[in-house]
């Protein structure tokens, strides 16, 4: 599968900002964004990523959040990729999914084998 064909995987839309975000977990792993019509494609996060899977948008704070299955961590950044922060979470192995609510709670799912 090509990078462009994977655009439907883990895609999130920011309707007010007319942006779409997605994770590309091939090497090198990336988090990208583009306008809703597919133009102005750009890399938002392109370093220090293992296997990013979960991706969500906090529409109130205008931030993206993602889980990294390989590095066992959860991070966030502004919609431009600046102000990148690693979240302090209790020991979590293989975080896979994430949801953020405007009431300031975060849910992180794990892969349990």
N, CA, C and O atoms as a GROMACS GRO file, in nm:
protein
  452
    1UNK      N    1   0.085  -0.117   0.000
    1UNK     CA    2   0.000   0.000   0.000
    1UNK      C    3   0.090   0.124   0.000
    1UNK      O    4   0.186   0.131   0.077
    2UNK      N    5   0.061   0.220  -0.084
    2UNK     CA    6   0.142   0.341  -0.090
    2UNK      C    7   0.104   0.438   0.020
    2UNK      O    8  -0.002   0.424   0.082
    3UNK      N    9   0.190   0.535   0.044
    3UNK     CA   10   0.160   0.636   0.147
    3UNK      C   11   0.028   0.706   0.115
    3UNK      O   12  -0.052   0.729   0.205
    4UNK      N   13   0.006   0.741  -0.011
    4UNK     CA   14  -0.118   0.810  -0.047
    4UNK      C   15  -0.241   0.722  -0.026
    4UNK      O   16  -0.347   0.772   0.012
    5UNK      N   17  -0.228   0.593  -0.051
    5UNK     CA   18  -0.342   0.502  -0.035
    5UNK      C   19  -0.381   0.485   0.110
    5UNK      O   20  -0.496   0.454   0.140
    6UNK      N   21  -0.286   0.506   0.203
    6UNK     CA   22  -0.314   0.491   0.344
    6UNK      C   23  -0.380   0.615   0.405
    6UNK      O   24  -0.403   0.619   0.526
    7UNK      N   25  -0.410   0.714   0.325
    7UNK     CA   26  -0.467   0.839   0.376
    7UNK      C   27  -0.595   0.816   0.456
    7UNK      O   28  -0.626   0.895   0.545
    8UNK      N   29  -0.669   0.711   0.426
    8UNK     CA   30  -0.794   0.685   0.498
    8UNK      C   31  -0.772   0.625   0.635
    8UNK      O   32  -0.865   0.621   0.716
    9UNK      N   33  -0.651   0.577   0.663
    9UNK     CA   34  -0.624   0.517   0.793
    9UNK      C   35  -0.593   0.625   0.896
    9UNK      O   36  -0.507   0.710   0.873
   10UNK      N   37  -0.663   0.621   1.008
   10UNK     CA   38  -0.639   0.712   1.120
   10UNK      C   39  -0.650   0.859   1.078
   10UNK      O   40  -0.571   0.942   1.121
   11UNK      N   41  -0.745   0.890   0.995
   11UNK     CA   42  -0.765   1.028   0.952
   11UNK      C   43  -0.866   1.096   1.044
   11UNK      O   44  -0.968   1.038   1.080
   12UNK      N   45  -0.836   1.220   1.081
   12UNK     CA   46  -0.926   1.300   1.163
   12UNK      C   47  -0.946   1.434   1.094
   12UNK      O   48  -0.855   1.488   1.031
   13UNK      N   49  -1.067   1.486   1.105
   13UNK     CA   50  -1.100   1.612   1.039
   13UNK      C   51  -1.120   1.724   1.140
   13UNK      O   52  -1.180   1.704   1.246
   14UNK      N   53  -1.068   1.839   1.108
   14UNK     CA   54  -1.089   1.959   1.188
   14UNK      C   55  -1.173   2.050   1.099
   14UNK      O   56  -1.121   2.130   1.022
   15UNK      N   57  -1.305   2.037   1.113
   15UNK     CA   58  -1.397   2.106   1.022
   15UNK      C   59  -1.387   2.257   1.030
   15UNK      O   60  -1.394   2.325   0.928
   16UNK      N   61  -1.371   2.310   1.150
   16UNK     CA   62  -1.362   2.456   1.164
   16UNK      C   63  -1.235   2.509   1.097
   16UNK      O   64  -1.236   2.616   1.036
   17UNK      N   65  -1.128   2.435   1.108
   17UNK     CA   66  -1.002   2.476   1.047
   17UNK      C   67  -0.987   2.427   0.905
   17UNK      O   68  -0.888   2.458   0.838
   18UNK      N   69  -1.086   2.351   0.857
   18UNK     CA   70  -1.084   2.294   0.723
   18UNK      C   71  -0.958   2.213   0.696
   18UNK      O   72  -0.899   2.220   0.588
   19UNK      N   73  -0.918   2.136   0.798
   19UNK     CA   74  -0.796   2.056   0.787
   19UNK      C   75  -0.827   1.910   0.813
   19UNK      O   76  -0.922   1.876   0.884
   20UNK      N   77  -0.747   1.823   0.753
   20UNK     CA   78  -0.751   1.682   0.788
   20UNK      C   79  -0.610   1.641   0.831
   20UNK      O   80  -0.511   1.687   0.775
   21UNK      N   81  -0.605   1.553   0.930
   21UNK     CA   82  -0.479   1.503   0.985
   21UNK      C   83  -0.480   1.352   0.973
   21UNK      O   84  -0.586   1.289   0.980
   22UNK      N   85  -0.363   1.292   0.955
   22UNK     CA   86  -0.352   1.148   0.951
   22UNK      C   87  -0.213   1.102   0.992
   22UNK      O   88  -0.117   1.179   0.988
   23UNK      N   89  -0.205   0.976   1.031
   23UNK     CA   90  -0.078   0.915   1.072
   23UNK      C   91  -0.032   0.824   0.959
   23UNK      O   92  -0.111   0.750   0.900
   24UNK      N   93   0.096   0.830   0.932
   24UNK     CA   94   0.158   0.739   0.837
   24UNK      C   95   0.265   0.664   0.916
   24UNK      O   96   0.369   0.721   0.950
   25UNK      N   97   0.240   0.538   0.946
   25UNK     CA   98   0.330   0.465   1.034
   25UNK      C   99   0.439   0.389   0.961
   25UNK      O  100   0.513   0.313   1.023
   26UNK      N  101   0.453   0.408   0.829
   26UNK     CA  102   0.566   0.353   0.757
   26UNK      C  103   0.692   0.426   0.799
   26UNK      O  104   0.683   0.530   0.864
   27UNK      N  105   0.807   0.374   0.764
   27UNK     CA  106   0.933   0.440   0.800
   27UNK      C  107   0.973   0.538   0.692
   27UNK      O  108   0.972   0.500   0.575
   28UNK      N  109   1.006   0.658   0.724
   28UNK     CA  110   0.994   0.715   0.857
   28UNK      C  111   0.848   0.748   0.888
   28UNK      O  112   0.774   0.794   0.801
   29UNK      N  113   0.808   0.726   1.012
   29UNK     CA  114   0.672   0.754   1.055
   29UNK      C  115   0.648   0.905   1.052
   29UNK      O  116   0.739   0.984   1.080
   30UNK      N  117   0.525   0.944   1.018
   30UNK     CA  118   0.489   1.086   1.006
   30UNK      C  119   0.349   1.110   1.057
   30UNK      O  120   0.266   1.019   1.058
   31UNK      N  121   0.322   1.232   1.099
   31UNK     CA  122   0.186   1.280   1.116
   31UNK      C  123   0.175   1.397   1.019
   31UNK      O  124   0.255   1.490   1.023
   32UNK      N  125   0.076   1.389   0.933
   32UNK     CA  126   0.062   1.489   0.828
   32UNK      C  127  -0.072   1.558   0.834
   32UNK      O  128  -0.163   1.515   0.906
   33UNK      N  129  -0.083   1.666   0.758
   33UNK     CA  130  -0.210   1.736   0.746
   33UNK      C  131  -0.221   1.796   0.606
   33UNK      O  132  -0.121   1.812   0.535
   34UNK      N  133  -0.344   1.828   0.569
   34UNK     CA  134  -0.371   1.892   0.440
   34UNK      C  135  -0.506   1.962   0.452
   34UNK      O  136  -0.582   1.938   0.546
   35UNK      N  137  -0.534   2.047   0.359
   35UNK     CA  138  -0.668   2.105   0.352
   35UNK      C  139  -0.766   1.995   0.314
   35UNK      O  140  -0.725   1.892   0.262
   36UNK      N  141  -0.894   2.016   0.338
   36UNK     CA  142  -0.995   1.913   0.313
   36UNK      C  143  -0.998   1.868   0.167
   36UNK      O  144  -1.039   1.755   0.139
   37UNK      N  145  -0.955   1.953   0.075
   37UNK     CA  146  -0.955   1.914  -0.067
   37UNK      C  147  -0.827   1.840  -0.106
   37UNK      O  148  -0.808   1.806  -0.222
   38UNK      N  149  -0.740   1.815  -0.008
   38UNK     CA  150  -0.617   1.739  -0.034
   38UNK      C  151  -0.497   1.823  -0.071
   38UNK      O  152  -0.386   1.770  -0.085
   39UNK      N  153  -0.517   1.952  -0.088
   39UNK     CA  154  -0.405   2.039  -0.123
   39UNK      C  155  -0.330   2.084   0.002
   39UNK      O  156  -0.377   2.063   0.114
   40UNK      N  157  -0.218   2.144  -0.016
   40UNK     CA  158  -0.134   2.197   0.091
   40UNK      C  159  -0.096   2.088   0.192
   40UNK      O  160  -0.103   2.108   0.314
   41UNK      N  161  -0.057   1.973   0.140
   41UNK     CA  162  -0.014   1.862   0.225
   41UNK      C  163   0.121   1.896   0.289
   41UNK      O  164   0.213   1.941   0.221
   42UNK      N  165   0.130   1.872   0.421
   42UNK     CA  166   0.256   1.899   0.489
   42UNK      C  167   0.275   1.808   0.608
   42UNK      O  168   0.178   1.759   0.667
   43UNK      N  169   0.400   1.785   0.643
   43UNK     CA  170   0.434   1.706   0.760
   43UNK      C  171   0.421   1.793   0.883
   43UNK      O  172   0.475   1.904   0.888
   44UNK      N  173   0.348   1.744   0.982
   44UNK     CA  174   0.330   1.818   1.107
   44UNK      C  175   0.431   1.768   1.210
   44UNK      O  176   0.497   1.848   1.277
   45UNK      N  177   0.442   1.636   1.223
   45UNK     CA  178   0.540   1.574   1.314
   45UNK      C  179   0.620   1.475   1.229
   45UNK      O  180   0.563   1.384   1.169
   46UNK      N  181   0.752   1.493   1.225
   46UNK     CA  182   0.833   1.406   1.140
   46UNK      C  183   0.960   1.356   1.209
   46UNK      O  184   1.053   1.310   1.142
   47UNK      N  185   0.965   1.364   1.340
   47UNK     CA  186   1.083   1.315   1.412
   47UNK      C  187   1.041   1.251   1.544
   47UNK      O  188   0.935   1.280   1.598
   48UNK      N  189   1.127   1.164   1.594
   48UNK     CA  190   1.106   1.098   1.724
   48UNK      C  191   0.970   1.028   1.733
   48UNK      O  192   0.901   1.039   1.834
   49UNK      N  193   0.934   0.956   1.627
   49UNK     CA  194   0.812   0.875   1.627
   49UNK      C  195   0.850   0.729   1.609
   49UNK      O  196   0.936   0.696   1.528
   50UNK      N  197   0.785   0.642   1.686
   50UNK     CA  198   0.805   0.499   1.671
   50UNK      C  199   0.700   0.444   1.577
   50UNK      O  200   0.719   0.438   1.456
   51UNK      N  201   0.586   0.403   1.635
   51UNK     CA  202   0.471   0.356   1.558
   51UNK      C  203   0.347   0.432   1.604
   51UNK      O  204   0.272   0.382   1.688
   52UNK      N  205   0.326   0.552   1.551
   52UNK     CA  206   0.207   0.628   1.591
   52UNK      C  207   0.082   0.562   1.534
   52UNK      O  208   0.076   0.531   1.416
   53UNK      N  209  -0.018   0.542   1.618
   53UNK     CA  210  -0.144   0.482   1.572
   53UNK      C  211  -0.261   0.573   1.604
   53UNK      O  212  -0.318   0.634   1.514
   54UNK      N  213  -0.297   0.581   1.730
   54UNK     CA  214  -0.413   0.660   1.767
   54UNK      C  215  -0.390   0.807   1.736
   54UNK      O  216  -0.279   0.858   1.755
   55UNK      N  217  -0.491   0.874   1.690
   55UNK     CA  218  -0.483   1.017   1.661
   55UNK      C  219  -0.619   1.079   1.688
   55UNK      O  220  -0.722   1.024   1.648
   56UNK      N  221  -0.619   1.192   1.756
   56UNK     CA  222  -0.744   1.263   1.778
   56UNK      C  223  -0.715   1.412   1.785
   56UNK      O  224  -0.600   1.454   1.795
   57UNK      N  225  -0.821   1.491   1.779
   57UNK     CA  226  -0.808   1.637   1.784
   57UNK      C  227  -0.887   1.690   1.902
   57UNK      O  228  -1.002   1.650   1.924
   58UNK      N  229  -0.827   1.778   1.977
   58UNK     CA  230  -0.897   1.853   2.081
   58UNK      C  231  -0.940   1.983   2.015
   58UNK      O  232  -0.859   2.073   1.994
   59UNK      N  233  -1.068   1.991   1.982
   59UNK     CA  234  -1.120   2.106   1.907
   59UNK      C  235  -1.123   2.233   1.990
   59UNK      O  236  -1.119   2.343   1.935
   60UNK      N  237  -1.131   2.219   2.122
   60UNK     CA  238  -1.133   2.336   2.209
   60UNK      C  239  -0.996   2.399   2.220
   60UNK      O  240  -0.981   2.521   2.209
   61UNK      N  241  -0.895   2.316   2.240
   61UNK     CA  242  -0.759   2.365   2.258
   61UNK      C  243  -0.681   2.373   2.126
   61UNK      O  244  -0.568   2.422   2.123
   62UNK      N  245  -0.741   2.323   2.016
   62UNK     CA  246  -0.674   2.320   1.886
   62UNK      C  247  -0.538   2.249   1.894
   62UNK      O  248  -0.434   2.303   1.857
   63UNK      N  249  -0.545   2.123   1.944
   63UNK     CA  250  -0.425   2.040   1.957
   63UNK      C  251  -0.455   1.902   1.901
   63UNK      O  252  -0.569   1.856   1.902
   64UNK      N  253  -0.351   1.836   1.852
   64UNK     CA  254  -0.363   1.696   1.814
   64UNK      C  255  -0.299   1.611   1.924
   64UNK      O  256  -0.205   1.654   1.990
   65UNK      N  257  -0.352   1.491   1.943
   65UNK     CA  258  -0.300   1.395   2.038
   65UNK      C  259  -0.279   1.265   1.964
   65UNK      O  260  -0.359   1.230   1.877
   66UNK      N  261  -0.172   1.192   1.996
   66UNK     CA  262  -0.150   1.064   1.934
   66UNK      C  263  -0.084   0.967   2.032
   66UNK      O  264  -0.019   1.008   2.128
   67UNK      N  265  -0.104   0.839   2.006
   67UNK     CA  266  -0.038   0.736   2.084
   67UNK      C  267   0.075   0.679   2.001
   67UNK      O  268   0.068   0.678   1.878
   68UNK      N  269   0.179   0.633   2.068
   68UNK     CA  270   0.292   0.571   2.000
   68UNK      C  271   0.310   0.432   2.058
   68UNK      O  272   0.356   0.414   2.170
   69UNK      N  273   0.271   0.333   1.978
   69UNK     CA  274   0.271   0.194   2.021
   69UNK      C  275   0.411   0.141   2.049
   69UNK      O  276   0.428   0.059   2.139
   70UNK      N  277   0.509   0.185   1.975
   70UNK     CA  278   0.646   0.136   1.993
   70UNK      C  279   0.716   0.202   2.111
   70UNK      O  280   0.787   0.135   2.186
   71UNK      N  281   0.697   0.331   2.127
   71UNK     CA  282   0.764   0.404   2.234
   71UNK      C  283   0.684   0.409   2.364
   71UNK      O  284   0.730   0.466   2.463
   72UNK      N  285   0.563   0.349   2.364
   72UNK     CA  286   0.476   0.343   2.483
   72UNK      C  287   0.453   0.480   2.544
   72UNK      O  288   0.476   0.502   2.663
   73UNK      N  289   0.408   0.573   2.461
   73UNK     CA  290   0.381   0.707   2.513
   73UNK      C  291   0.267   0.774   2.438
   73UNK      O  292   0.225   0.729   2.331
   74UNK      N  293   0.219   0.881   2.497
   74UNK     CA  294   0.113   0.963   2.440
   74UNK      C  295   0.167   1.105   2.432
   74UNK      O  296   0.226   1.155   2.527
   75UNK      N  297   0.146   1.169   2.316
   75UNK     CA  298   0.197   1.305   2.297
   75UNK      C  299   0.089   1.395   2.238
   75UNK      O  300  -0.014   1.348   2.189
   76UNK      N  301   0.116   1.523   2.245
   76UNK     CA  302   0.027   1.621   2.183
   76UNK      C  303   0.111   1.734   2.125
   76UNK      O  304   0.228   1.751   2.160
   77UNK      N  305   0.049   1.809   2.036
   77UNK     CA  306   0.115   1.924   1.975
   77UNK      C  307   0.006   2.017   1.922
   77UNK      O  308  -0.110   1.979   1.910
   78UNK      N  309   0.046   2.139   1.893
   78UNK     CA  310  -0.049   2.232   1.830
   78UNK      C  311  -0.082   2.179   1.690
   78UNK      O  312  -0.018   2.085   1.643
   79UNK      N  313  -0.178   2.238   1.625
   79UNK     CA  314  -0.218   2.194   1.491
   79UNK      C  315  -0.107   2.213   1.388
   79UNK      O  316  -0.112   2.155   1.280
   80UNK      N  317  -0.008   2.295   1.420
   80UNK     CA  318   0.106   2.316   1.329
   80UNK      C  319   0.223   2.225   1.363
   80UNK      O  320   0.322   2.221   1.289
   81UNK      N  321   0.214   2.153   1.475
   81UNK     CA  322   0.322   2.065   1.518
   81UNK      C  323   0.414   2.129   1.620
   81UNK      O  324   0.504   2.063   1.672
   82UNK      N  325   0.392   2.255   1.651
   82UNK     CA  326   0.474   2.320   1.753
   82UNK      C  327   0.423   2.283   1.891
   82UNK      O  328   0.319   2.219   1.904
   83UNK      N  329   0.496   2.322   1.993
   83UNK     CA  330   0.459   2.298   2.133
   83UNK      C  331   0.431   2.149   2.158
   83UNK      O  332   0.332   2.114   2.222
   84UNK      N  333   0.518   2.064   2.109
   84UNK     CA  334   0.505   1.919   2.128
   84UNK      C  335   0.529   1.884   2.275
   84UNK      O  336   0.626   1.929   2.336
   85UNK      N  337   0.438   1.803   2.330
   85UNK     CA  338   0.447   1.766   2.472
   85UNK      C  339   0.419   1.617   2.488
   85UNK      O  340   0.331   1.562   2.422
   86UNK      N  341   0.494   1.554   2.577
   86UNK     CA  342   0.467   1.415   2.613
   86UNK      C  343   0.378   1.417   2.737
   86UNK      O  344   0.410   1.483   2.835
   87UNK      N  345   0.266   1.345   2.732
   87UNK     CA  346   0.173   1.341   2.845
   87UNK      C  347   0.226   1.248   2.953
   87UNK      O  348   0.284   1.143   2.925
   88UNK      N  349   0.206   1.289   3.075
   88UNK     CA  350   0.241   1.206   3.190
   88UNK      C  351   0.125   1.111   3.215
   88UNK      O  352   0.019   1.151   3.262
   89UNK      N  353   0.146   0.985   3.182
   89UNK     CA  354   0.043   0.885   3.205
   89UNK      C  355   0.103   0.771   3.286
   89UNK      O  356   0.223   0.745   3.281
   90UNK      N  357   0.017   0.704   3.361
   90UNK     CA  358   0.062   0.588   3.438
   90UNK      C  359   0.117   0.486   3.340
   90UNK      O  360   0.090   0.493   3.220
   91UNK      N  361   0.191   0.394   3.389
   91UNK     CA  362   0.252   0.290   3.306
   91UNK      C  363   0.150   0.233   3.207
   91UNK      O  364   0.047   0.179   3.248
   92UNK      N  365   0.179   0.246   3.082
   92UNK     CA  366   0.089   0.197   2.978
   92UNK      C  367   0.173   0.127   2.872
   92UNK      O  368   0.272   0.182   2.824
   93UNK      N  369   0.132   0.008   2.836
   93UNK     CA  370   0.204  -0.069   2.736
   93UNK      C  371   0.126  -0.069   2.606
   93UNK      O  372   0.006  -0.098   2.605
   94UNK      N  373   0.192  -0.038   2.499
   94UNK     CA  374   0.134  -0.042   2.364
   94UNK      C  375   0.005   0.040   2.352
   94UNK      O  376  -0.099  -0.015   2.318
   95UNK      N  377   0.010   0.170   2.381
   95UNK     CA  378  -0.111   0.251   2.364
   95UNK      C  379  -0.154   0.251   2.218
   95UNK      O  380  -0.072   0.266   2.128
   96UNK      N  381  -0.282   0.235   2.197
   96UNK     CA  382  -0.332   0.218   2.060
   96UNK      C  383  -0.432   0.325   2.018
   96UNK      O  384  -0.425   0.376   1.906
   97UNK      N  385  -0.525   0.358   2.105
   97UNK     CA  386  -0.628   0.455   2.069
   97UNK      C  387  -0.637   0.564   2.173
   97UNK      O  388  -0.595   0.547   2.288
   98UNK      N  389  -0.694   0.676   2.133
   98UNK     CA  390  -0.706   0.789   2.226
   98UNK      C  391  -0.829   0.869   2.190
   98UNK      O  392  -0.865   0.883   2.074
   99UNK      N  393  -0.894   0.923   2.293
   99UNK     CA  394  -1.007   1.014   2.276
   99UNK      C  395  -0.991   1.126   2.377
   99UNK      O  396  -0.952   1.102   2.492
  100UNK      N  397  -1.019   1.246   2.335
  100UNK     CA  398  -1.009   1.363   2.423
  100UNK      C  399  -1.144   1.432   2.421
  100UNK      O  400  -1.203   1.453   2.315
  101UNK      N  401  -1.193   1.467   2.540
  101UNK     CA  402  -1.323   1.532   2.552
  101UNK      C  403  -1.300   1.677   2.592
  101UNK      O  404  -1.201   1.710   2.656
  102UNK      N  405  -1.391   1.762   2.554
  102UNK     CA  406  -1.379   1.904   2.589
  102UNK      C  407  -1.386   1.927   2.740
  102UNK      O  408  -1.352   2.035   2.788
  103UNK      N  409  -1.430   1.826   2.814
  103UNK     CA  410  -1.435   1.837   2.960
  103UNK      C  411  -1.300   1.803   3.022
  103UNK      O  412  -1.290   1.783   3.143
  104UNK      N  413  -1.197   1.796   2.940
  104UNK     CA  414  -1.059   1.776   2.984
  104UNK      C  415  -1.031   1.637   3.040
  104UNK      O  416  -0.957   1.624   3.137
  105UNK      N  417  -1.089   1.535   2.980
  105UNK     CA  418  -1.048   1.400   3.016
  105UNK      C  419  -0.994   1.333   2.892
  105UNK      O  420  -1.030   1.369   2.779
  106UNK      N  421  -0.909   1.237   2.914
  106UNK     CA  422  -0.846   1.163   2.805
  106UNK      C  423  -0.862   1.015   2.830
  106UNK      O  424  -0.844   0.968   2.942
  107UNK      N  425  -0.898   0.941   2.726
  107UNK     CA  426  -0.908   0.796   2.736
  107UNK      C  427  -0.804   0.735   2.644
  107UNK      O  428  -0.795   0.772   2.526
  108UNK      N  429  -0.726   0.643   2.696
  108UNK     CA  430  -0.622   0.577   2.617
  108UNK      C  431  -0.647   0.429   2.624
  108UNK      O  432  -0.659   0.372   2.732
  109UNK      N  433  -0.655   0.364   2.508
  109UNK     CA  434  -0.673   0.219   2.506
  109UNK      C  435  -0.539   0.151   2.484
  109UNK      O  436  -0.448   0.206   2.423
  110UNK      N  437  -0.530   0.030   2.536
  110UNK     CA  438  -0.408  -0.049   2.521
  110UNK      C  439  -0.437  -0.173   2.438
  110UNK      O  440  -0.550  -0.220   2.429
  111UNK      N  441  -0.331  -0.225   2.376
  111UNK     CA  442  -0.340  -0.354   2.311
  111UNK      C  443  -0.310  -0.457   2.418
  111UNK      O  444  -0.203  -0.452   2.479
  112UNK      N  445  -0.401  -0.548   2.442
  112UNK     CA  446  -0.379  -0.651   2.544
  112UNK      C  447  -0.371  -0.785   2.472
  112UNK      O  448  -0.463  -0.827   2.402
  113UNK      N  449  -0.258  -0.852   2.493
  113UNK     CA  450  -0.237  -0.980   2.425
  113UNK      C  451  -0.252  -1.093   2.524
  113UNK      O  452  -0.238  -1.209   2.487
   0.00000   0.00000   0.00000
